[in-house]
Amino acid sequence: DSGVTQTPKHLITATGQRVTLRCSPRSGDLSVYWYQQSLDQGLQFLIQYYNGEERAKGNILERFSAQQFPDLHSELNLSSLELGDSALYFCASSVGASGSKEQYFGPGTRLTVT
Amino acid sequence: ILNVEQSPQSLHVQEGDSTNFTCSFPSSNFYALHWYRWETAKSPEALFVMTLNGDEKKKGRISATLNTKEGYSYLYIKGSQPEDSATYLCAFGPGSQGNLIFGKGTKLSVKP
């Protein structure tokens, strides 16, 4: 158990809908990262927050947005969902903001868009 | 476009064999290189983070080396055990931010 929690574990929704994925980092970690794992793709970095502020942005679609709250939990909002958004979404946390710190991954949320 | 390549894609070995995998990454703008172990139905688990050229890290039977000048890292497993069966991911950190570029992994299967 990494100490990172994600809810829900599974989500099935229809095209055009909007969903929110939630992540709570390990106690003491200030950075939260979101990754997407699609079929046949490696883990794709979406976005990083550090202590409430956006720190780095990857290939995150405009239909997706995220935020980190004062209690350090983070939410990833996916809207106008398309079939291609079906994927495993991981959240990870680390103690610092830099790439020299190991990241601890949550169990993931499997999103299925029908 | 920054790319991280891992080879081989998959590997089947017998229990007791030693094995190694390769991770290739851009040699410019290097900040960090991570190795993760990902078992089926679980989430990736950090093995090593290396930041300096020539770094060598070891955890039990698993070790890793880093060459930032030529852009590669090796992961070695000595005396593979069935419980080592997993996908091994490497990830390149191109800057001081935490964003990582992951390779597609090497899937290791160890037969008893």
gemmi code that builds the backbone of each chain (N, CA, C; Angstrom):
import gemmi

chains = {
    "A": [
        ("ASP", (0.847, -1.195, 0.000), (0.000, 0.000, 0.000), (0.887, 1.252, 0.000)),
        ("SER", (0.728, 2.087, -1.040), (1.608, 3.255, -1.196), (1.198, 4.403, -0.279)),
        ("GLY", (-0.019, 4.372, 0.231), (-0.514, 5.488, 1.026), (-1.260, 6.514, 0.201)),
        ("VAL", (-1.279, 6.340, -1.120), (-2.022, 7.226, -2.008), (-3.379, 6.566, -2.278)),
        ("THR", (-4.453, 7.310, -2.093), (-5.775, 6.747, -2.349), (-6.423, 7.439, -3.528)),
        ("GLN", (-7.190, 6.662, -4.281), (-7.914, 7.197, -5.423), (-9.337, 6.651, -5.396)),
        ("THR", (-10.280, 7.518, -5.722), (-11.671, 7.084, -5.855), (-12.284, 7.738, -7.086)),
        ("PRO", (-13.236, 7.070, -7.754), (-13.619, 5.689, -7.514), (-12.601, 4.741, -8.145)),
        ("LYS", (-12.762, 3.470, -7.926), (-11.871, 2.479, -8.515), (-12.245, 2.252, -9.987)),
        ("HIS", (-13.544, 2.195, -10.225), (-14.051, 2.002, -11.581), (-15.124, 3.041, -11.851)),
        ("LEU", (-15.213, 3.432, -13.114), (-16.225, 4.410, -13.507), (-16.655, 4.076, -14.932)),
        ("ILE", (-17.953, 3.916, -15.113), (-18.481, 3.674, -16.459), (-19.450, 4.801, -16.751)),
        ("THR", (-19.245, 5.462, -17.872), (-20.104, 6.592, -18.205), (-20.267, 6.680, -19.716)),
        ("ALA", (-21.122, 7.568, -20.147), (-21.426, 7.669, -21.574), (-20.668, 8.835, -22.212)),
        ("THR", (-20.558, 8.780, -23.524), (-19.907, 9.883, -24.243), (-20.646, 11.181, -23.971)),
        ("GLY", (-19.903, 12.254, -23.898), (-20.466, 13.576, -23.657), (-20.596, 13.942, -22.199)),
        ("GLN", (-20.440, 12.968, -21.326), (-20.606, 13.225, -19.894), (-19.343, 13.818, -19.289)),
        ("ARG", (-19.486, 14.176, -17.999), (-18.362, 14.741, -17.245), (-18.170, 13.920, -15.981)),
        ("VAL", (-16.910, 13.648, -15.621), (-16.629, 12.888, -14.402), (-15.519, 13.578, -13.610)),
        ("THR", (-15.465, 13.252, -12.335), (-14.410, 13.773, -11.462), (-13.716, 12.612, -10.779)),
        ("LEU", (-12.400, 12.578, -10.897), (-11.587, 11.567, -10.233), (-10.879, 12.244, -9.060)),
        ("ARG", (-10.814, 11.514, -7.959), (-10.257, 12.111, -6.744), (-9.018, 11.368, -6.273)),
        ("CYS", (-8.079, 12.132, -5.715), (-6.822, 11.548, -5.242), (-6.417, 12.197, -3.928)),
        ("SER", (-6.021, 11.360, -2.964), (-5.437, 11.888, -1.733), (-3.997, 11.424, -1.654)),
        ("PRO", (-3.044, 12.343, -1.549), (-1.626, 11.954, -1.546), (-1.227, 11.308, -0.223)),
        ("ARG", (-0.031, 10.764, -0.197), (0.550, 10.244, 1.042), (0.686, 11.396, 2.025)),
        ("SER", (0.574, 11.055, 3.297), (0.739, 12.067, 4.326), (2.114, 12.718, 4.196)),
        ("GLY", (2.142, 14.037, 4.143), (3.416, 14.751, 4.049), (3.853, 15.088, 2.637)),
        ("ASP", (3.244, 14.451, 1.628), (3.618, 14.747, 0.245), (2.871, 15.991, -0.230)),
        ("LEU", (3.602, 16.884, -0.888), (3.002, 18.122, -1.361), (2.696, 18.110, -2.853)),
        ("SER", (3.362, 17.205, -3.575), (3.152, 17.133, -5.022), (2.173, 16.028, -5.377)),
        ("VAL", (1.303, 16.342, -6.323), (0.388, 15.346, -6.880), (0.545, 15.369, -8.395)),
        ("TYR", (0.604, 14.178, -8.981), (0.738, 14.036, -10.429), (-0.441, 13.214, -10.938)),
        ("TRP", (-0.884, 13.520, -12.148), (-1.901, 12.704, -12.808), (-1.309, 12.116, -14.081)),
        ("TYR", (-1.569, 10.813, -14.281), (-1.103, 10.091, -15.458), (-2.275, 9.357, -16.099)),
        ("GLN", (-2.168, 9.162, -17.399), (-3.167, 8.389, -18.138), (-2.462, 7.193, -18.777)),
        ("GLN", (-3.075, 6.019, -18.619), (-2.549, 4.807, -19.258), (-3.621, 4.271, -20.188)),
        ("SER", (-3.430, 4.485, -21.496), (-4.373, 3.944, -22.478), (-3.833, 2.635, -23.007)),
        ("LEU", (-4.688, 1.904, -23.737), (-4.269, 0.619, -24.310), (-3.049, 0.836, -25.193)),
        ("ASP", (-2.029, -0.004, -25.001), (-0.822, 0.032, -25.829), (0.004, 1.301, -25.696)),
        ("GLN", (-0.342, 2.160, -24.761), (0.455, 3.367, -24.535), (1.154, 3.257, -23.198)),
        ("GLY", (2.278, 3.920, -23.086), (2.932, 4.010, -21.788), (2.177, 4.998, -20.912)),
        ("LEU", (2.624, 5.125, -19.713), (2.035, 6.118, -18.810), (2.304, 7.505, -19.378)),
        ("GLN", (1.231, 8.279, -19.572), (1.368, 9.629, -20.122), (1.125, 10.640, -19.003)),
        ("PHE", (2.100, 11.507, -18.808), (1.983, 12.540, -17.787), (0.951, 13.577, -18.213)),
        ("LEU", (0.045, 13.914, -17.318), (-0.973, 14.912, -17.627), (-0.643, 16.247, -16.961)),
        ("ILE", (-0.518, 16.238, -15.649), (-0.342, 17.504, -14.940), (0.224, 17.244, -13.541)),
        ("GLN", (0.936, 18.245, -13.012), (1.495, 18.179, -11.662), (1.055, 19.403, -10.868)),
        ("TYR", (0.667, 19.177, -9.621), (0.408, 20.260, -8.688), (1.364, 20.142, -7.518)),
        ("TYR", (1.785, 21.279, -7.022), (2.648, 21.292, -5.845), (2.078, 22.311, -4.870)),
        ("ASN", (1.671, 21.835, -3.716), (1.159, 22.696, -2.652), (0.084, 23.666, -3.151)),
        ("GLY", (-0.789, 23.128, -3.967), (-1.931, 23.914, -4.429), (-1.744, 24.634, -5.748)),
        ("GLU", (-0.502, 24.689, -6.241), (-0.242, 25.427, -7.477), (0.119, 24.467, -8.614)),
        ("GLU", (-0.338, 24.792, -9.816), (0.051, 23.999, -10.977), (1.547, 24.166, -11.193)),
        ("ARG", (2.252, 23.021, -11.387), (3.703, 23.083, -11.474), (4.217, 22.693, -12.852)),
        ("ALA", (3.616, 21.699, -13.446), (4.033, 21.251, -14.778), (2.829, 20.678, -15.498)),
        ("LYS", (2.837, 20.865, -16.810), (1.712, 20.407, -17.609), (2.231, 19.535, -18.735)),
        ("GLY", (1.558, 18.425, -18.962), (1.937, 17.536, -20.044), (0.913, 17.623, -21.149)),
        ("ASN", (0.628, 16.478, -21.767), (-0.313, 16.463, -22.892), (-1.756, 16.367, -22.413)),
        ("ILE", (-2.152, 17.310, -21.603), (-3.511, 17.275, -21.057), (-4.449, 18.009, -22.002)),
        ("LEU", (-5.541, 17.358, -22.346), (-6.507, 17.948, -23.271), (-7.192, 19.142, -22.606)),
        ("GLU", (-7.695, 20.050, -23.450), (-8.408, 21.224, -22.914), (-9.692, 20.821, -22.205)),
        ("ARG", (-10.240, 19.664, -22.574), (-11.477, 19.175, -21.929), (-11.215, 18.657, -20.517)),
        ("PHE", (-9.933, 18.513, -20.174), (-9.550, 18.008, -18.847), (-9.030, 19.164, -18.007)),
        ("SER", (-9.336, 19.132, -16.739), (-8.776, 20.141, -15.835), (-8.530, 19.491, -14.487)),
        ("ALA", (-7.681, 20.097, -13.704), (-7.368, 19.540, -12.390), (-7.181, 20.666, -11.397)),
        ("GLN", (-7.236, 20.321, -10.138), (-6.889, 21.276, -9.101), (-6.435, 20.532, -7.860)),
        ("GLN", (-5.705, 21.240, -7.023), (-5.279, 20.692, -5.745), (-5.807, 21.626, -4.664)),
        ("PHE", (-6.440, 21.034, -3.682), (-7.126, 21.801, -2.644), (-6.210, 22.058, -1.446)),
        ("PRO", (-6.625, 22.983, -0.540), (-5.781, 23.283, 0.627), (-5.406, 22.064, 1.469)),
        ("ASP", (-6.266, 21.039, 1.489), (-5.895, 19.834, 2.267), (-5.009, 18.904, 1.433)),
        ("LEU", (-4.602, 19.346, 0.265), (-3.669, 18.689, -0.660), (-4.293, 17.571, -1.499)),
        ("HIS", (-5.570, 17.253, -1.285), (-6.144, 16.278, -2.190), (-6.334, 16.939, -3.553)),
        ("SER", (-6.442, 16.123, -4.577), (-6.541, 16.665, -5.928), (-7.708, 16.016, -6.658)),
        ("GLU", (-8.267, 16.750, -7.590), (-9.332, 16.222, -8.438), (-8.984, 16.457, -9.893)),
        ("LEU", (-9.285, 15.461, -10.705), (-9.109, 15.562, -12.151), (-10.491, 15.516, -12.760)),
        ("ASN", (-10.860, 16.574, -13.476), (-12.172, 16.675, -14.103), (-12.038, 16.411, -15.595)),
        ("LEU", (-12.848, 15.477, -16.068), (-12.842, 15.124, -17.486), (-14.224, 15.423, -18.037)),
        ("SER", (-14.300, 16.274, -19.067), (-15.619, 16.640, -19.578), (-15.739, 16.304, -21.058)),
        ("SER", (-16.975, 16.373, -21.540), (-17.279, 16.043, -22.944), (-16.565, 14.757, -23.344)),
        ("LEU", (-16.780, 13.745, -22.543), (-16.010, 12.508, -22.694), (-16.210, 11.859, -24.051)),
        ("GLU", (-15.100, 11.302, -24.551), (-15.116, 10.581, -25.826), (-14.676, 9.141, -25.555)),
        ("LEU", (-14.975, 8.273, -26.519), (-14.605, 6.862, -26.349), (-13.113, 6.712, -26.069)),
        ("GLY", (-12.312, 7.540, -26.723), (-10.856, 7.473, -26.598), (-10.326, 7.881, -25.243)),
        ("ASP", (-11.196, 8.430, -24.392), (-10.770, 8.801, -23.051), (-10.772, 7.601, -22.107)),
        ("SER", (-11.308, 6.483, -22.573), (-11.296, 5.263, -21.753), (-9.850, 4.895, -21.466)),
        ("ALA", (-9.525, 4.764, -20.203), (-8.130, 4.535, -19.805), (-8.078, 4.288, -18.314)),
        ("LEU", (-6.875, 3.957, -17.863), (-6.589, 3.865, -16.434), (-5.919, 5.183, -16.045)),
        ("TYR", (-6.469, 5.852, -15.062), (-5.919, 7.138, -14.626), (-5.272, 6.941, -13.262)),
        ("PHE", (-3.971, 7.246, -13.218), (-3.231, 7.126, -11.970), (-2.948, 8.502, -11.402)),
        ("CYS", (-2.962, 8.540, -10.097), (-2.467, 9.685, -9.373), (-1.216, 9.219, -8.639)),
        ("ALA", (-0.231, 10.084, -8.528), (0.985, 9.772, -7.770), (1.303, 10.968, -6.902)),
        ("SER", (2.069, 10.740, -5.855), (2.492, 11.869, -5.025), (3.972, 11.742, -4.686)),
        ("SER", (4.580, 12.854, -4.375), (5.973, 12.858, -3.919), (6.145, 13.989, -2.922)),
        ("VAL", (7.235, 13.903, -2.171), (7.416, 14.865, -1.091), (7.783, 16.247, -1.631)),
        ("GLY", (8.566, 16.279, -2.719), (8.988, 17.561, -3.262), (8.397, 17.794, -4.637)),
        ("ALA", (8.858, 18.863, -5.258), (8.328, 19.219, -6.569), (9.210, 18.744, -7.714)),
        ("SER", (10.444, 18.357, -7.408), (11.374, 18.076, -8.496), (11.339, 16.617, -8.917)),
        ("GLY", (11.928, 16.353, -10.074), (11.950, 15.000, -10.618), (12.928, 14.074, -9.925)),
        ("SER", (13.654, 14.551, -8.929), (14.631, 13.700, -8.239), (14.018, 12.920, -7.094)),
        ("LYS", (12.714, 13.092, -6.889), (12.046, 12.363, -5.799), (11.187, 11.251, -6.372)),
        ("GLU", (11.232, 10.074, -5.720), (10.410, 8.981, -6.219), (8.941, 9.316, -6.038)),
        ("GLN", (8.136, 8.771, -6.960), (6.708, 9.030, -6.920), (5.997, 7.768, -6.429)),
        ("TYR", (4.979, 7.986, -5.621), (4.194, 6.896, -5.063), (2.833, 6.904, -5.756)),
        ("PHE", (2.498, 5.767, -6.360), (1.293, 5.692, -7.171), (0.105, 5.138, -6.393)),
        ("GLY", (-1.051, 5.701, -6.684), (-2.297, 5.172, -6.155), (-2.743, 3.964, -6.969)),
        ("PRO", (-3.858, 3.357, -6.573), (-4.327, 2.145, -7.247), (-4.953, 2.385, -8.617)),
        ("GLY", (-5.230, 3.643, -8.931), (-5.782, 3.963, -10.243), (-7.299, 3.975, -10.274)),
        ("THR", (-7.835, 4.709, -11.247), (-9.274, 4.706, -11.556), (-9.411, 4.256, -12.995)),
        ("ARG", (-10.184, 3.177, -13.183), (-10.403, 2.719, -14.557), (-11.673, 3.360, -15.094)),
        ("LEU", (-11.509, 4.172, -16.113), (-12.642, 4.867, -16.731), (-13.007, 4.178, -18.029)),
        ("THR", (-14.276, 3.844, -18.144), (-14.790, 3.270, -19.390), (-15.859, 4.202, -19.920)),
        ("VAL", (-15.677, 4.682, -21.128), (-16.652, 5.560, -21.766), (-17.367, 4.752, -22.855)),
        ("THR", (-18.683, 4.683, -22.756), (-19.445, 3.853, -23.716), (-20.290, 4.711, -24.654)),
    ],
    "B": [
        ("ILE", (10.378, 15.839, -29.938), (9.609, 15.007, -29.001), (10.581, 14.127, -28.217)),
        ("LEU", (10.499, 14.190, -26.903), (11.364, 13.381, -26.065), (10.812, 11.964, -25.974)),
        ("ASN", (11.700, 10.993, -26.190), (11.274, 9.610, -26.230), (12.125, 8.759, -25.306)),
        ("VAL", (11.490, 7.827, -24.638), (12.212, 6.868, -23.802), (11.945, 5.476, -24.364)),
        ("GLU", (13.018, 4.775, -24.697), (12.890, 3.445, -25.289), (13.389, 2.391, -24.309)),
        ("GLN", (12.633, 1.312, -24.201), (13.062, 0.215, -23.336), (13.170, -1.065, -24.157)),
        ("SER", (14.196, -1.824, -23.867), (14.344, -3.104, -24.555), (14.900, -4.149, -23.585)),
        ("PRO", (14.508, -5.437, -23.800), (13.501, -5.859, -24.773), (12.092, -5.494, -24.294)),
        ("GLN", (11.104, -5.728, -25.166), (9.705, -5.479, -24.762), (9.276, -6.507, -23.740)),
        ("SER", (9.724, -7.765, -23.959), (9.377, -8.818, -23.006), (10.522, -9.815, -22.912)),
        ("LEU", (10.527, -10.518, -21.826), (11.618, -11.438, -21.533), (11.077, -12.610, -20.714)),
        ("HIS", (11.413, -13.819, -21.145), (11.005, -15.007, -20.395), (12.272, -15.708, -19.932)),
        ("VAL", (12.427, -15.885, -18.634), (13.627, -16.530, -18.101), (13.224, -17.624, -17.124)),
        ("GLN", (14.190, -18.469, -16.814), (13.970, -19.515, -15.825), (14.391, -18.995, -14.446)),
        ("GLU", (13.767, -19.535, -13.438), (14.144, -19.197, -12.065), (15.659, -19.422, -11.891)),
        ("GLY", (16.302, -18.442, -11.290), (17.746, -18.554, -11.073), (18.593, -17.839, -12.111)),
        ("ASP", (17.978, -17.546, -13.288), (18.718, -16.810, -14.326), (18.925, -15.371, -13.873)),
        ("SER", (20.019, -14.789, -14.321), (20.215, -13.355, -14.147), (19.850, -12.666, -15.455)),
        ("THR", (19.332, -11.469, -15.350), (18.869, -10.797, -16.549), (19.116, -9.301, -16.456)),
        ("ASN", (19.042, -8.628, -17.591), (19.162, -7.174, -17.567), (18.344, -6.556, -18.676)),
        ("PHE", (17.895, -5.326, -18.431), (17.113, -4.583, -19.394), (17.777, -3.244, -19.630)),
        ("THR", (17.397, -2.620, -20.756), (17.988, -1.333, -21.120), (16.924, -0.263, -21.224)),
        ("CYS", (17.291, 0.925, -20.796), (16.447, 2.103, -20.972), (17.288, 3.158, -21.678)),
        ("SER", (16.795, 3.664, -22.817), (17.505, 4.727, -23.544), (16.696, 6.004, -23.469)),
        ("PHE", (17.377, 7.109, -23.230), (16.684, 8.382, -23.070), (17.538, 9.483, -23.692)),
        ("PRO", (16.946, 10.658, -23.928), (17.728, 11.764, -24.501), (18.850, 12.163, -23.542)),
        ("SER", (20.037, 12.386, -24.065), (21.161, 12.719, -23.187), (21.217, 14.216, -22.866)),
        ("SER", (20.389, 15.013, -23.547), (20.379, 16.445, -23.232), (19.252, 16.736, -22.249)),
        ("ASN", (19.407, 17.806, -21.484), (18.391, 18.218, -20.508), (18.062, 17.131, -19.503)),
        ("PHE", (19.065, 16.348, -19.116), (18.811, 15.272, -18.167), (18.669, 15.844, -16.767)),
        ("TYR", (17.683, 15.320, -16.029), (17.558, 15.702, -14.628), (17.528, 14.477, -13.728)),
        ("ALA", (16.749, 13.472, -14.108), (16.641, 12.279, -13.268), (16.175, 11.086, -14.100)),
        ("LEU", (16.496, 9.902, -13.613), (16.041, 8.670, -14.252), (15.458, 7.789, -13.157)),
        ("HIS", (14.209, 7.363, -13.404), (13.506, 6.534, -12.415), (13.309, 5.124, -12.962)),
        ("TRP", (13.321, 4.142, -12.083), (12.889, 2.780, -12.417), (11.727, 2.412, -11.492)),
        ("TYR", (10.684, 1.828, -12.097), (9.516, 1.377, -11.350), (9.237, -0.075, -11.709)),
        ("ARG", (8.660, -0.764, -10.763), (8.232, -2.147, -10.963), (6.717, -2.157, -10.906)),
        ("TRP", (6.084, -2.794, -11.904), (4.631, -2.767, -11.983), (4.113, -4.176, -12.131)),
        ("GLU", (3.530, -4.689, -11.040), (2.935, -6.028, -11.072), (1.517, -5.923, -11.593)),
        ("THR", (1.067, -6.983, -12.227), (-0.287, -7.030, -12.774), (-1.311, -6.743, -11.682)),
        ("ALA", (-2.284, -5.907, -12.010), (-3.390, -5.556, -11.110), (-2.950, -4.729, -9.905)),
        ("LYS", (-1.729, -4.240, -9.952), (-1.267, -3.346, -8.877), (-0.849, -2.024, -9.512)),
        ("SER", (-0.251, -1.139, -8.709), (0.204, 0.127, -9.262), (1.734, 0.162, -9.269)),
        ("PRO", (2.325, 1.001, -10.114), (3.799, 1.069, -10.179), (4.401, 1.401, -8.817)),
        ("GLU", (5.534, 0.735, -8.562), (6.220, 0.916, -7.277), (7.656, 1.350, -7.570)),
        ("ALA", (8.091, 2.416, -6.916), (9.429, 2.948, -7.180), (10.522, 1.968, -6.755)),
        ("LEU", (11.502, 1.794, -7.639), (12.691, 1.005, -7.316), (13.871, 1.933, -7.032)),
        ("PHE", (14.185, 2.774, -8.025), (15.352, 3.644, -7.899), (15.079, 4.997, -8.556)),
        ("VAL", (15.749, 6.019, -8.032), (15.845, 7.303, -8.714), (17.322, 7.633, -8.777)),
        ("MET", (17.809, 7.945, -9.958), (19.229, 8.267, -10.129), (19.354, 9.623, -10.806)),
        ("THR", (20.306, 10.399, -10.355), (20.447, 11.746, -10.888), (21.843, 12.050, -11.408)),
        ("LEU", (22.850, 11.274, -11.009), (24.221, 11.607, -11.394), (24.798, 10.585, -12.362)),
        ("ASN", (25.564, 11.058, -13.339), (26.218, 10.158, -14.265), (27.106, 9.188, -13.484)),
        ("GLY", (26.997, 7.898, -13.794), (27.794, 6.905, -13.080), (27.119, 6.347, -11.837)),
        ("ASP", (25.944, 6.905, -11.493), (25.198, 6.410, -10.331), (24.977, 4.909, -10.457)),
        ("GLU", (25.108, 4.215, -9.336), (24.729, 2.801, -9.266), (23.899, 2.649, -8.009)),
        ("LYS", (22.744, 1.967, -8.155), (21.887, 1.764, -6.992), (21.598, 0.270, -6.881)),
        ("LYS", (21.382, -0.179, -5.638), (21.114, -1.601, -5.433), (20.056, -1.771, -4.361)),
        ("LYS", (19.159, -2.734, -4.620), (18.124, -3.075, -3.636), (17.970, -4.589, -3.713)),
        ("GLY", (18.563, -5.278, -2.754), (18.493, -6.748, -2.778), (19.196, -7.312, -3.997)),
        ("ARG", (18.456, -8.060, -4.804), (19.031, -8.678, -6.004), (18.934, -7.786, -7.236)),
        ("ILE", (18.342, -6.623, -7.080), (18.128, -5.716, -8.209), (19.105, -4.534, -8.108)),
        ("SER", (19.712, -4.207, -9.229), (20.616, -3.053, -9.250), (20.430, -2.302, -10.554)),
        ("ALA", (20.886, -1.048, -10.564), (20.744, -0.222, -11.757), (21.963, 0.665, -11.901)),
        ("THR", (22.282, 0.969, -13.161), (23.388, 1.880, -13.450), (22.890, 2.980, -14.373)),
        ("LEU", (23.636, 4.075, -14.416), (23.205, 5.232, -15.190), (24.372, 5.828, -15.954)),
        ("ASN", (24.160, 6.079, -17.252), (25.126, 6.798, -18.078), (24.373, 7.940, -18.743)),
        ("THR", (24.534, 9.135, -18.196), (23.773, 10.281, -18.732), (24.416, 10.837, -19.995)),
        ("LYS", (25.723, 10.627, -20.170), (26.402, 11.183, -21.346), (25.936, 10.490, -22.623)),
        ("GLU", (25.728, 9.174, -22.531), (25.278, 8.439, -23.710), (23.785, 8.127, -23.659)),
        ("GLY", (23.146, 8.448, -22.581), (21.695, 8.340, -22.491), (21.175, 6.920, -22.336)),
        ("TYR", (21.723, 6.174, -21.386), (21.147, 4.860, -21.130), (21.295, 4.474, -19.659)),
        ("SER", (20.410, 3.556, -19.260), (20.447, 2.981, -17.916), (20.176, 1.495, -18.051)),
        ("TYR", (20.844, 0.698, -17.224), (20.610, -0.736, -17.198), (19.997, -1.117, -15.851)),
        ("LEU", (19.070, -2.045, -15.905), (18.524, -2.646, -14.682), (18.919, -4.116, -14.703)),
        ("TYR", (19.516, -4.592, -13.605), (19.970, -5.980, -13.509), (19.189, -6.690, -12.417)),
        ("ILE", (18.803, -7.929, -12.699), (18.217, -8.768, -11.657), (19.054, -10.038, -11.579)),
        ("LYS", (19.586, -10.273, -10.392), (20.461, -11.434, -10.192), (19.636, -12.592, -9.634)),
        ("GLY", (19.753, -13.777, -10.212), (19.026, -14.929, -9.686), (17.522, -14.702, -9.653)),
        ("SER", (16.918, -14.474, -10.819), (15.491, -14.142, -10.907), (14.627, -15.169, -10.182)),
        ("GLN", (13.592, -14.676, -9.533), (12.613, -15.500, -8.837), (11.238, -15.253, -9.459)),
        ("PRO", (10.317, -16.219, -9.341), (8.971, -16.018, -9.909), (8.312, -14.722, -9.430)),
        ("GLU", (8.584, -14.325, -8.197), (7.973, -13.090, -7.687), (8.566, -11.830, -8.329)),
        ("ASP", (9.631, -11.969, -9.128), (10.177, -10.830, -9.867), (9.372, -10.561, -11.139)),
        ("SER", (8.460, -11.472, -11.475), (7.646, -11.298, -12.681), (6.833, -10.018, -12.562)),
        ("ALA", (7.037, -9.117, -13.501), (6.393, -7.801, -13.479), (6.824, -7.061, -14.734)),
        ("THR", (6.240, -5.888, -14.922), (6.725, -4.981, -15.966), (7.615, -3.950, -15.294)),
        ("TYR", (8.788, -3.744, -15.862), (9.747, -2.792, -15.306), (9.753, -1.554, -16.195)),
        ("LEU", (9.409, -0.425, -15.589), (9.295, 0.836, -16.317), (10.459, 1.737, -15.981)),
        ("CYS", (10.983, 2.418, -16.986), (11.903, 3.496, -16.661), (11.252, 4.807, -17.071)),
        ("ALA", (11.639, 5.865, -16.412), (11.057, 7.184, -16.676), (12.160, 8.232, -16.595)),
        ("PHE", (12.127, 9.132, -17.557), (13.141, 10.180, -17.690), (12.558, 11.502, -17.222)),
        ("GLY", (13.308, 12.189, -16.391), (12.900, 13.521, -15.942), (13.714, 14.549, -16.679)),
        ("PRO", (13.068, 15.329, -17.576), (13.817, 16.243, -18.427), (14.106, 17.587, -17.797)),
        ("GLY", (13.574, 17.843, -16.636), (13.795, 19.162, -16.052), (13.605, 19.091, -14.561)),
        ("SER", (13.677, 20.224, -13.926), (13.599, 20.231, -12.469), (12.179, 20.039, -11.963)),
        ("GLN", (11.196, 20.092, -12.873), (9.837, 19.791, -12.445), (9.687, 18.280, -12.329)),
        ("GLY", (8.565, 17.868, -11.795), (8.392, 16.443, -11.528), (7.849, 15.631, -12.681)),
        ("ASN", (7.576, 16.288, -13.820), (6.998, 15.524, -14.926), (7.990, 14.494, -15.442)),
        ("LEU", (7.500, 13.266, -15.618), (8.325, 12.157, -16.075), (7.812, 11.657, -17.413)),
        ("ILE", (8.757, 11.224, -18.254), (8.412, 10.602, -19.529), (8.733, 9.128, -19.383)),
        ("PHE", (7.683, 8.320, -19.445), (7.834, 6.891, -19.224), (8.075, 6.144, -20.520)),
        ("GLY", (8.884, 5.074, -20.436), (8.971, 4.102, -21.511), (7.793, 3.140, -21.402)),
        ("LYS", (7.670, 2.257, -22.380), (6.545, 1.317, -22.385), (6.807, 0.092, -21.519)),
        ("GLY", (8.041, -0.044, -21.048), (8.325, -1.107, -20.092), (8.887, -2.373, -20.705)),
        ("THR", (9.517, -3.166, -19.856), (9.960, -4.516, -20.210), (9.183, -5.470, -19.319)),
        ("LYS", (8.460, -6.389, -19.965), (7.662, -7.346, -19.193), (8.493, -8.600, -18.947)),
        ("LEU", (8.762, -8.881, -17.686), (9.571, -10.035, -17.304), (8.687, -11.149, -16.764)),
        ("SER", (8.876, -12.344, -17.296), (8.194, -13.533, -16.763), (9.263, -14.513, -16.316)),
        ("VAL", (9.170, -14.945, -15.074), (10.155, -15.884, -14.521), (9.450, -17.202, -14.246)),
        ("LYS", (9.899, -18.244, -14.931), (9.273, -19.569, -14.761), (9.955, -20.318, -13.638)),
        ("PRO", (9.132, -20.972, -12.775), (9.735, -21.750, -11.687), (10.462, -22.983, -12.234)),
    ],
}
model = gemmi.Model(1)
for chain_id, residues in chains.items():
    chain = gemmi.Chain(chain_id)
    for i, (resn, *xyz) in enumerate(residues, 1):
        res = gemmi.Residue()
        res.name, res.seqid = resn, gemmi.SeqId(i, " ")
        for name, pos in zip(("N", "CA", "C"), xyz):
            atom = gemmi.Atom()
            atom.name, atom.element = name, gemmi.Element(name[0])
            atom.pos, atom.b_iso = gemmi.Position(*pos), 0.0
            res.add_atom(atom)
        chain.add_residue(res)
    model.add_chain(chain)
structure = gemmi.Structure()
structure.add_model(model)
structure.setup_entities()
